[in-house]
Amino acid sequence: MNAADQPAAPAGPRVSIHDQISWHKRHADGRANFLADRVARGRMTQAAADKEIEAMDAIGRTLSFVRRHADDFRAFIAARQAFEAERAAELDKMQRDDVS
């Protein structure tokens, strides 16, 4: 996949990974309390609440993983972009050489 095939970065203000994790923790804690209340009132099964809590925990782990490896992701993306630029230049040169 080259850069042209990749979706554009979302427009609008960027939210740091630290802010995303903080927001998620606050939201997940509040949601866990809400779910406990729903289970206590018989409006939701414990299994359904557990599944939702498990999903929220997975989101938190994913965000933490991204934060922990952010520098590695950035380095990989930069290396990939450099490789694609070099390859595009090589292909362009080969095409010009074929025409001449």
Backbone as a ProteinNet text record, in pm:
[ID]
protein_1_A
[PRIMARY]
MNAADQPAAPAGPRVSIHDQISWHKRHADGRANFLADRVARGRMTQAAADKEIEAMDAIGRTLSFVRRHADDFRAFIAARQAFEAERAAELDKMQRDDVS
[TERTIARY]
85.8	0	89.9	62.3	142.3	65.4	130.5	70.4	-62.7	-76.6	-202.1	-317.9	-287.6	-391.7	-434.6	-359.7	-388.1	-490.1	-579.3	-675.9	-605	-662.5	-605.4	-622.5	-533.6	-545.7	-674.5	-740.5	-864.6	-841.1	-936.6	-927	-967.5	-932.4	-972.5	-859.5	-887.9	-782.6	-737.8	-610.8	-555.7	-566.8	-600.8	-611.1	-493.6	-412.8	-294.2	-335.2	-245.5	-271.7	-289.7	-218.6	-232.5	-373.3	-423.4	-559.4	-663.4	-638.9	-732	-739.1	-623.7	-620.4	-690.1	-664.2	-730.1	-881.2	-925.9	-1069.6	-1127.3	-1059.8	-1110.9	-1123.6	-1023.6	-1029	-1149.8	-1169	-1284.9	-1415.7	-1425.3	-1547.4	-1570.7	-1466.5	-1479.5	-1521.7	-1465.2	-1504.2	-1651.8	-1694.6	-1835.3	-1927	-1884.9	-1965.6	-1975	-1867.2	-1868.9	-1969.3	-1973.4	-2071.4	-2213.7	-2233.3	-2364.1	-2408.2	-2317.2	-2350.5	-2383.4	-2309.3	-2337	-2478.7	-2517.8	-2652.6	-2757	-2731.3	-2825.9	-2841.8	-2730.6	-2737.1	-2816.4	-2788	-2858.4	-3008.5	-3049.6	-3191.5	-3256.3	-3176.2	-3229.9	-3251.8	-3191.5	-3208.8	-3099.7	-3002.2	-2892.5	-2838.6	-2796.8	-2738.1	-2593.2	-2544.6	-2404.8	-2313	-2351.8	-2269	-2255.5	-2366.2	-2360.9	-2275.1	-2288.7	-2207.3	-2059.9	-2031.2	-1891.9	-1831.8	-1911.6	-1862.8	-1830.1	-1914.3	-1890.3	-1767.4	-1754.3	-1637.5	-1510.4	-1518	-1402.3	-1361.8	-1460.6	-1430.9	-1366.2	-1417.3	-1358.5	-1215.4	-1192	-1056.4	-962.6	-1012.5	-931.3	-895	-988.1	-960.4	-850.2	-860	-758.1	-621.1	-617.4	-490.1	-433	-519.4	-473.4	-415.2	-484.9	-434	-300	-288.3	-161.7	-50.1	-81.4	15.8	64.5	-29.8	6.5	96.1	61.3	144.4	283.7	291.2	419.3	509.2	450.6	528.6	519	477.4	457.4	584.4	698.5	823	854.9	829.6	852.2	758.8	632.6	537.9	584.4	625.1	670.9	794.1	887.7	1008.8	972.9	881.9	839.9	775.7	687	617.6	718.4	814.1	915.4	999.8	1039	1119	1038.7	914.2	828.7	810.9	789	774.3	903.3	1017.3	1146.3	1165.4	1132.3	1144.6	1054.2	929.5	835.7	884	941.2	993.5	1111.8	1201.2	1315.7	1268.5	1174.1	1121.4	1052.3	975.4	908.7	1011.7	1120.6	1226	1292.8	1316.5	1376.4	1285.3	1157.4	1062.5	1053.1	1053.6	1048	1171.2	1286.8	1411.9	1405.6	1357.4	1348.7	1254.6	1143.4	1049.7	1110.8	1185.8	1251	1356.8	1430.5	1534.9	1472.9	1353.6	1285.4	1238.8	1200.7	1149	1262.8	1380.9	1492.7	1562.4
-117.1	0	122.7	214.4	336.8	450.2	564.3	677.1	719.3	705.8	745.6	654.1	531	434.9	448.1	522.5	533.1	643.1	621.7	726.7	849.5	964	1088.3	1095.4	1168.6	1189.7	1266.1	1237.6	1308.3	1458.5	1534.7	1680.2	1722.6	1842.2	1894.5	1887.5	1930.3	1932.8	1791.9	1778.9	1649.6	1635.5	1518.4	1488.6	1396.7	1437.6	1358.5	1222.6	1128	993.2	999.9	1089.6	1104	1152.1	1249.8	1298.3	1191	1112.5	1004.6	902	867.9	769.8	826.4	952.4	1014.2	1015.7	1057.2	1060.1	920.2	823.5	686.1	634.1	659.8	612.5	672	802.7	866.2	807.2	793.5	741.4	595.6	515.5	373.7	356.6	437.1	428.5	463.5	570.7	609.5	505.6	450.7	349.4	223	184.2	65.2	83.2	202.6	229.2	224.1	281.3	278.4	134.9	52.9	-86.6	-165.1	-139.5	-207.9	-174.9	-49.7	-8	-77.5	-87.2	-154.8	-302.2	-366.4	-507.3	-519.7	-431.2	-435.5	-415.3	-336.4	-310.4	-414.3	-509.7	-615.2	-572.4	-463.7	-413.5	-462	-531.5	-584.6	-707.1	-805.6	-924.1	-893.9	-966.7	-950.7	-986.7	-1087.7	-1128.9	-1015.7	-946.5	-834.9	-721.4	-692.7	-587.6	-625.9	-752.2	-798.4	-785.5	-817.2	-806.8	-661.5	-569.1	-427.8	-377.9	-419	-379.6	-437.5	-560.8	-623.4	-543.9	-499.5	-419.3	-286.5	-222.1	-95.6	-116.8	-227.4	-258.1	-279.8	-346.8	-370.7	-238.7	-146	-13.5	55.1	48.7	109.2	46.4	-86.7	-154.6	-115.8	-101.9	-62.7	78.1	170.5	307.4	310.8	234.1	229.1	169.6	68.3	6.9	109.6	183.1	285	390.6	434.3	534.2	478.8	356.5	295	279.2	253.6	226.3	337.5	456.6	567.4	599.2	602.3	633.2	526.8	400.5	291.5	304.7	339.7	359.3	473	583.6	697.7	662	588.8	548	455.1	362.8	272.1	349.3	441.7	520	603.4	666	746.6	658.7	541.1	450.6	403	374.1	328.7	440.6	562	674.4	698.2	686.5	704.4	595.1	471.6	361.4	385	424.9	448.7	562.1	665.6	777.3	730.4	650.8	597.7	506.8	422.2	329.3	405.8	507.8	588.3	656.4	706.3	770.6	668.4	546.8	441.3	405.3	390	355.3	466.7	590.3	705.4	705.2	681.4	676.9	564.4	447.8	334	367.1	432.3	468.8	571	668.3	767.5	700.2	604.3	533.1	448.6	391.1	310	395.4	519.7	609.8	657.5	676.1	728.9	625
0	0	0	-90.2	-92.8	-26.1	-17.9	54.5	-5.3	-137.7	-202.4	-163.7	-126	-87.9	57.2	134.9	277.5	303.6	400.6	432.2	488.9	460.7	511.8	662.6	727.1	871.9	898.7	1009.2	1039.2	1054.2	1007.1	1018.7	1159.1	1194.8	1324.8	1424.8	1546	1648.6	1684.3	1711.6	1751.1	1902.4	1945	2087.6	2121.5	2215.6	2250	2305.6	2293.5	2345.7	2497.2	2563.3	2708.3	2744.5	2668	2692.5	2661	2556.4	2523	2636	2691	2800.6	2923.3	2955.6	3071.9	3054.3	2936.1	2910.1	2919.1	2861	2862.6	3005.8	3088.3	3227.5	3300.5	3284.7	3349.9	3297.8	3167.8	3107.5	3148.6	3146.3	3181.5	3327.3	3416	3557.4	3575.3	3510.9	3519.7	3458.4	3346.8	3279.3	3364	3429.1	3514.9	3628.2	3686.5	3791.6	3737.2	3618.9	3554.5	3527	3477.9	3446.3	3572.8	3679.9	3806.4	3854.1	3837.6	3875	3787.8	3659.6	3568.6	3605.1	3639.8	3679.6	3809.2	3905.2	4033.6	4016.3	3918.8	3893.8	3801.6	3756.5	3670.4	3526.5	3486.4	3349.6	3255.3	3311	3230.5	3301.9	3224	3286.8	3325.2	3421.6	3462	3346	3267.9	3153.8	3051.4	3023.9	2928.8	2983.8	3112.6	3175.3	3171.9	3202.3	3199.7	3060.7	2958.3	2821.2	2786.8	2826.3	2799.1	2875.6	2999.7	3079.3	3018.6	2970.9	2906.1	2781.5	2703.8	2584.7	2624.1	2727	2772.4	2821.4	2891.9	2937.9	2819.1	2715.3	2595.7	2527.8	2523.6	2466	2546.6	2677.6	2763.1	2741.4	2727.9	2703.6	2567.8	2467.6	2334.5	2337.1	2401.8	2411.9	2485.3	2591.7	2666.4	2581.1	2502.1	2412.2	2309.9	2253.1	2154.1	2218.2	2338.4	2407.1	2434.1	2480.7	2516	2393	2276.6	2155.9	2051.8	2092.5	1998.4	1919.6	1985.7	1915.1	1810.7	1843.6	1747.5	1627.4	1652.5	1542.2	1451.4	1512.9	1433.9	1350	1410.5	1338.2	1221.7	1244.4	1138.5	1023.7	1056.8	953.7	874.8	943.1	874.3	781.9	829.1	746.3	625	645.4	535.2	432.5	479.1	387	309.6	376.8	308.7	203.7	238.9	144.1	23.3	47.3	-62.6	-152.4	-93.1	-172.9	-257.9	-198.1	-273.2	-385.9	-356	-457.3	-570	-536	-638.4	-728.2	-667.6	-745.7	-838.1	-787.7	-869.7	-987.1	-960.3	-1066.2	-1169.5	-1123.1	-1212.8	-1303.2	-1245.7	-1323.5	-1424.7	-1384.2	-1476.4	-1593	-1563.1	-1668.5	-1764.5	-1711.4	-1797.1	-1883.1	-1825.4	-1900.7	-2012.1	-1985.4	-2087.8	-2203.9	-2176.1	-2279.8	-2370.1	-2312	-2391.6	-2473.9
[MASK]
++++++++++++++++++++++++++++++++++++++++++++++++++++++++++++++++++++++++++++++++++++++++++++++++++++

